[in-house]
Amino acid sequence: MTRLTLASALLYGTSGIAIVYGFIDLLTPRILPYHERFLGLSHNDLPPKVAILFLSALKIIGVLLIGIGLSLAVVVNFAFSAHQLWSWWLLLIAWLAILIPLLLITRHIDSHAPWKLAAALIAAVVIAMVLSWPEFGG
């Protein structure tokens, strides 16, 4: 397995996880368990308009995660695999601009929030970019 192939696999995996979590957020009928722990309320205890607002925000986040995951997977498939330098920078900047704030926000919300996954994805992206850099003239 080449360095670029391994890097691509890590980036595809990161995209896949973003898409899966996007569908979870998009399709959930209630706030997630770590939201309930943070709020100290169950979904059923929320005022109806607050529940609607919260679920709407989750659905927006879900759509954004799906779109980001699909878009960046396309960049990996067509530009990154073709050694186009701009794609290396785009993937690095886009993933870190998404994942670092996600890590900080989820870590602040609750210890049961998926902050460890965000940290693991940051590590995967950094490893992918370090592995692939020599393929892009580094």
Phi, psi and omega per residue, in radians:
M1 nan 2.252 -3.135
T2 -1.375 2.878 3.107
R3 -1.058 -0.717 -3.132
L4 -1.167 -0.666 3.118
T5 -1.128 -0.766 3.118
L6 -1.139 -0.748 3.104
A7 -1.072 -0.757 3.117
S8 -1.081 -0.709 3.124
A9 -1.085 -0.728 3.099
L10 -1.106 -0.724 -3.137
L11 -1.239 -0.664 3.038
Y12 -1.092 -0.717 3.111
G13 -1.075 -0.737 3.098
T14 -1.078 -0.762 3.094
S15 -1.092 -0.761 -3.133
G16 -1.069 -0.736 3.118
I17 -1.148 -0.704 3.089
A18 -1.054 -0.728 -3.137
I19 -1.155 -0.775 3.135
V20 -1.064 -0.851 3.117
Y21 -1.138 -0.556 3.053
G22 -1.069 -0.774 3.109
F23 -1.173 -0.627 3.077
I24 -1.043 -0.865 -3.139
D25 -1.134 -0.681 -3.114
L26 -1.173 -0.682 -2.984
L27 -1.743 -0.121 -3.103
T28 -1.136 2.352 3.131
P29 -1.535 -0.079 -3.095
R30 -2.641 2.874 3.103
I31 -1.094 2.727 -3.066
L32 -1.394 2.746 -3.071
P33 -0.936 -0.684 3.140
Y34 -1.225 -0.431 3.025
H35 -1.181 -0.766 3.129
E36 -1.064 -0.747 3.117
R37 -1.095 -0.745 -3.134
F38 -1.114 -0.761 -3.110
L39 -1.341 -0.420 -3.033
G40 1.279 0.364 -3.128
L41 -2.401 2.574 2.999
S42 -1.456 2.875 3.115
H43 -0.975 -0.704 -3.107
N44 -1.169 -0.371 -3.139
D45 -1.496 -0.174 3.134
L46 -1.259 2.518 2.982
P47 -1.027 2.478 -3.047
P48 -0.905 -0.748 -3.123
K49 -1.212 -0.574 3.085
V50 -1.178 -0.738 3.115
A51 -1.078 -0.748 3.120
I52 -1.103 -0.772 3.137
L53 -1.107 -0.782 -3.137
F54 -1.082 -0.810 3.136
L55 -1.163 -0.611 3.078
S56 -1.109 -0.743 3.101
A57 -1.098 -0.733 3.099
L58 -1.067 -0.735 -3.138
K59 -1.144 -0.681 3.079
I60 -1.096 -0.805 3.097
I61 -1.037 -0.733 3.130
G62 -1.048 -0.828 3.128
V63 -1.086 -0.719 3.130
L64 -1.125 -0.743 3.118
L65 -1.116 -0.706 3.106
I66 -1.106 -0.821 -3.132
G67 -1.095 -0.745 3.124
I68 -1.142 -0.814 -3.133
G69 -1.052 -0.790 3.129
L70 -1.157 -0.781 -3.106
S71 -1.087 -0.794 -3.102
L72 -1.282 -0.489 3.023
A73 -1.145 -0.652 3.090
V74 -1.133 -0.702 3.093
V75 -1.075 -0.755 3.111
V76 -1.065 -0.798 -3.045
N77 -1.149 -0.704 -3.018
F78 -1.790 -0.753 -3.039
A79 -1.704 -0.828 -3.122
F80 -1.080 -0.788 -3.140
S81 -1.184 -0.327 3.084
A82 -1.658 0.199 3.078
H83 1.098 0.576 3.099
Q84 -1.464 2.019 -3.001
L85 -0.975 -0.677 -3.127
W86 -0.998 -0.584 -3.109
S87 -1.211 -0.584 3.091
W88 -1.070 -0.837 -3.141
W89 -1.158 -0.729 3.140
L90 -1.060 -0.809 -3.131
L91 -1.111 -0.762 3.122
L92 -1.066 -0.913 -3.075
I93 -1.162 -0.809 -3.085
A94 -1.102 -0.874 -3.098
W95 -1.122 -0.758 -3.119
L96 -1.223 -0.590 3.087
A97 -1.158 -0.443 3.101
I98 -1.532 -0.855 -2.949
L99 -1.355 -0.609 -3.135
I100 -1.140 -0.871 3.066
P101 -1.087 -0.633 3.094
L102 -1.043 -0.761 3.096
L103 -1.054 -0.853 -3.099
L104 -1.116 -0.722 -3.118
I105 -1.212 -0.836 -3.088
T106 -1.200 -0.594 3.106
R107 -1.146 -0.618 -3.137
H108 -1.257 -0.557 -3.065
I109 -1.224 -0.921 -3.017
D110 -2.928 2.542 3.135
S111 -1.183 -0.289 3.115
H112 -1.621 -0.098 3.078
A113 -1.169 2.804 -3.043
P114 -1.334 0.751 -3.133
W115 -1.200 -0.552 3.127
K116 -1.168 -0.613 3.074
L117 -1.152 -0.754 3.100
A118 -1.045 -0.727 3.114
A119 -1.117 -0.724 3.124
A120 -1.133 -0.670 3.124
L121 -1.196 -0.634 3.055
I122 -1.065 -0.793 3.122
A123 -1.064 -0.742 3.139
A124 -1.083 -0.759 3.132
V125 -1.138 -0.791 3.140
V126 -1.083 -0.772 3.104
I127 -1.065 -0.779 3.133
A128 -1.044 -0.738 -3.083
M129 -1.261 -0.667 3.090
V130 -1.147 -0.777 3.116
L131 -1.045 -0.714 -3.016
S132 -1.503 -0.295 -3.045
W133 -0.912 -0.769 3.130
P134 -1.043 -0.470 3.118
E135 -1.244 -0.290 -3.084
F136 -1.909 0.320 3.063
G137 1.676 0.155 -3.109
G138 -1.407 nan nan
